[in-house]
Amino acid sequence: MWLAALGFAAYVAYQAIPAQMKAAELKSFMTNQAERSAEAPVENIAANVLTQVKNLGLPVDKKAVHVKRVGGRIRISYSYSVPINLVVTTYDWSFEVKVDRPVIIV
Protein backbone atom coordinates (compact mmCIF):
# COMPACT_ATOMS: atom_id res chain seq x y z
CA MET A 1 0.00 0.00 0.00
CA TRP A 2 2.84 2.41 0.86
CA LEU A 3 4.52 1.79 -2.47
CA ALA A 4 1.31 2.63 -4.31
CA ALA A 5 0.95 5.87 -2.34
CA LEU A 6 4.61 6.73 -2.93
CA GLY A 7 4.25 5.99 -6.64
CA PHE A 8 1.14 8.17 -6.88
CA ALA A 9 2.89 11.02 -5.04
CA ALA A 10 5.86 10.74 -7.39
CA TYR A 11 3.54 10.83 -10.40
CA VAL A 12 1.73 13.92 -9.13
CA ALA A 13 5.08 15.61 -8.46
CA TYR A 14 6.19 14.69 -11.99
CA GLN A 15 3.09 16.46 -13.33
CA ALA A 16 3.10 19.47 -10.98
CA ILE A 17 6.78 20.46 -10.66
CA PRO A 18 7.19 21.57 -14.31
CA ALA A 19 4.10 23.78 -13.99
CA GLN A 20 5.52 25.42 -10.88
CA MET A 21 8.93 25.88 -12.54
CA LYS A 22 7.33 27.60 -15.54
CA ALA A 23 5.42 29.93 -13.22
CA ALA A 24 8.67 30.85 -11.44
CA GLU A 25 10.42 31.45 -14.77
CA LEU A 26 7.54 33.65 -15.94
CA LYS A 27 7.67 35.67 -12.72
CA SER A 28 11.41 36.20 -13.16
CA PHE A 29 10.87 37.38 -16.73
CA MET A 30 8.05 39.71 -15.68
CA THR A 31 10.21 41.17 -12.89
CA ASN A 32 12.98 41.86 -15.37
CA GLN A 33 10.53 43.47 -17.79
CA ALA A 34 9.08 45.67 -15.05
CA GLU A 35 12.48 46.85 -13.86
CA ARG A 36 14.00 47.50 -17.28
CA SER A 37 11.08 49.02 -19.21
CA ALA A 38 11.29 52.65 -18.10
CA GLU A 39 10.36 54.13 -21.47
CA ALA A 40 8.52 51.21 -23.11
CA PRO A 41 4.78 51.54 -23.65
CA VAL A 42 2.61 49.14 -21.65
CA GLU A 43 1.45 47.52 -24.91
CA ASN A 44 5.04 46.47 -25.72
CA ILE A 45 5.53 45.08 -22.22
CA ALA A 46 2.29 43.07 -22.53
CA ALA A 47 3.41 41.76 -25.94
CA ASN A 48 6.77 40.70 -24.47
CA VAL A 49 5.03 38.88 -21.63
CA LEU A 50 2.71 37.08 -24.06
CA THR A 51 5.69 36.05 -26.19
CA GLN A 52 7.38 34.58 -23.11
CA VAL A 53 4.14 32.81 -22.12
CA LYS A 54 4.02 31.24 -25.58
CA ASN A 55 7.72 30.25 -25.38
CA LEU A 56 7.10 28.54 -22.03
CA GLY A 57 4.21 26.55 -23.47
CA LEU A 58 1.65 28.07 -21.12
CA PRO A 59 -1.94 28.85 -22.14
CA VAL A 60 -1.95 32.15 -24.06
CA ASP A 61 -4.77 34.58 -23.29
CA LYS A 62 -4.35 38.22 -24.32
CA LYS A 63 -7.08 39.31 -21.90
CA ALA A 64 -5.34 37.69 -18.93
CA VAL A 65 -2.24 39.90 -19.06
CA HIS A 66 -2.53 43.25 -17.29
CA VAL A 67 0.17 45.91 -17.36
CA LYS A 68 -0.25 49.17 -15.50
CA ARG A 69 2.18 52.02 -14.97
CA VAL A 70 1.55 53.81 -11.67
CA GLY A 71 3.96 56.63 -10.86
CA GLY A 72 7.46 55.17 -10.85
CA ARG A 73 6.21 51.58 -10.66
CA ILE A 74 5.05 48.98 -13.15
CA ARG A 75 2.50 46.35 -12.19
CA ILE A 76 2.21 43.24 -14.34
CA SER A 77 -0.10 40.29 -13.74
CA TYR A 78 -0.99 37.18 -15.71
CA SER A 79 -3.59 34.57 -14.74
CA TYR A 80 -3.80 31.11 -16.23
CA SER A 81 -4.72 27.54 -15.42
CA VAL A 82 -2.73 24.37 -16.11
CA PRO A 83 -4.46 20.98 -16.25
CA ILE A 84 -2.72 18.37 -14.08
CA ASN A 85 -3.54 14.78 -15.00
CA LEU A 86 -4.18 12.77 -11.81
CA VAL A 87 -5.01 9.48 -13.59
CA VAL A 88 -8.63 9.32 -12.33
CA THR A 89 -9.37 13.02 -12.83
CA THR A 90 -7.85 16.23 -14.11
CA TYR A 91 -7.10 19.07 -11.71
CA ASP A 92 -7.00 22.62 -13.09
CA TRP A 93 -4.20 24.33 -11.16
CA SER A 94 -4.71 28.09 -11.27
CA PHE A 95 -1.78 30.47 -11.21
CA GLU A 96 -1.76 34.23 -10.85
CA VAL A 97 1.70 35.66 -11.39
CA LYS A 98 1.98 39.24 -10.12
CA VAL A 99 4.88 41.68 -10.19
CA ASP A 100 4.96 45.20 -8.73
CA ARG A 101 8.39 46.76 -9.22
CA PRO A 102 9.93 50.20 -9.39
CA VAL A 103 11.26 51.27 -12.77
CA ILE A 104 15.05 51.36 -13.04
CA ILE A 105 16.28 54.04 -15.43
CA VAL A 106 19.53 52.93 -17.04
ABEGO torsion letter per residue (X at the ends): XAAAAAAAAAAAAAAAAAAAAAAAAAAAAAAAAAAABAABBAAAAAAAAAAAAAAAGBBBBAAABBBBBBEABBBBBBBBBBBBBAGABBBBBBBBBBBBBBBBBX
